[in-house]
């Protein structure tokens, strides 16, 4: 009697006392994944293993990571821009008081990173 896997043209390989299915993962497109996508991959791999392996075995992991990366980067850039305008961090400040500009810019970027991490990466 054939198994469901064999009826779907699946084959097995004998290894010792076991017959293991011959599984092939569909090839994924090579997509460049930025820092946000890499952080998200680490998070999925550590805390959402089933979802991570479902995406991996279906061949859609890189595409999903690239999409999250793009969305997170867009949100980061918008936050930095909005916070800079709100706090009046301009080129004039950069020229007149560079140390204050660096402090404020770093503060804005750190807050934006925290927001993006909470909204897109560590969900």
C-alpha positions as a printed Julia matrix, in Angstrom:
123×3 Matrix{Float64}:
  0.0    0.0    0.0
  1.42   3.38  -1.03
  1.64   6.31   1.35
  0.19   9.71   0.5
  3.73  10.93  -0.12
  4.37   8.12  -2.62
  1.06   8.8   -4.36
  2.27  12.37  -4.88
  5.4   10.96  -6.64
  7.56  11.22  -3.53
 10.47   8.84  -3.06
 12.39   7.52  -0.07
 16.03   6.74   0.62
 16.97   4.01   3.06
 19.47   5.06   5.73
 20.13   2.29   8.17
 16.79   1.03   9.49
 14.89   4.11   8.35
 13.41   5.29   5.11
 13.7    9.06   4.83
 11.76  11.11   2.26
 13.75  12.78  -0.49
 12.73  16.39   0.03
 13.86  19.27  -2.13
 13.62  22.89  -1.07
 12.53  25.14  -3.92
 15.27  27.55  -5.02
 14.99  31.1   -3.72
 15.79  34.27  -5.59
 18.96  35.99  -4.47
 17.79  39.19  -2.8
 19.96  41.6   -0.88
 18.68  41.88   2.67
 19.62  44.88   4.8
 20.16  45.21   8.53
 16.43  45.27   9.37
 15.81  42.04   7.46
 18.81  40.38   9.11
 17.58  41.36  12.57
 14.13  40.04  11.7
 15.62  36.75  10.45
 17.48  36.3   13.75
 14.3   37.07  15.7
 12.22  34.59  13.68
 14.87  31.91  13.92
 15.1   32.28  17.69
 11.51  32.94  18.79
  9.24  31.81  15.92
 10.98  28.67  14.64
  7.93  27.11  13.01
  7.12  30.24  11.01
 10.8   30.63  10.07
 11.08  27.04   8.8
  7.73  27.27   6.97
  9.0   30.33   5.09
 12.36  28.67   4.49
 10.96  25.4    3.13
  8.37  27.15   0.96
 11.13  29.22  -0.67
  9.7   32.59   0.39
 11.96  33.5    3.32
 14.27  35.89   1.43
 11.36  37.61  -0.27
  9.59  38.09   3.08
 12.76  39.38   4.76
 13.41  41.82   1.91
  9.86  43.17   2.19
 10.17  43.66   5.97
 13.58  45.29   5.42
 12.16  47.79   2.9
  9.18  48.67   5.09
 11.35  49.09   8.19
 13.92  51.24   6.33
 11.16  53.45   4.94
  9.69  53.9    8.42
 13.14  54.65   9.88
 13.86  57.35   7.28
 10.45  58.97   7.79
 10.87  58.98  11.57
 14.34  60.52  11.4
 13.1   63.2    9.01
 10.0   64.02  11.08
 11.86  64.09  14.39
 14.62  66.26  12.91
 12.06  68.81  11.72
 10.2   68.68  15.02
 13.35  69.29  17.05
 14.78  71.85  14.62
 17.93  69.85  13.79
 19.07  71.64  10.64
 22.17  72.24   8.59
 22.49  75.63  10.28
 22.79  73.89  13.66
 25.35  71.53  12.13
 27.51  74.47  11.03
 27.13  76.62  14.14
 27.17  73.98  16.91
 28.41  70.65  15.5
 28.64  68.8   18.84
 25.03  69.66  19.72
 23.98  68.58  16.21
 25.73  65.21  16.66
 24.1   64.67  20.06
 20.63  65.49  18.79
 21.06  63.45  15.6
 22.25  60.42  17.55
 19.33  60.78  19.95
 16.85  60.98  17.07
 18.36  57.98  15.29
 18.37  55.88  18.48
 14.72  56.66  19.15
 13.83  55.85  15.54
 15.68  52.51  15.78
 13.78  51.67  18.97
 10.44  52.48  17.36
 11.18  50.46  14.21
 12.39  47.51  16.29
  9.15  47.53  18.29
  6.85  48.05  15.29
  8.47  45.85  12.61
 11.22  43.62  13.92
 10.38  42.28  17.37
  6.67  41.65  16.96
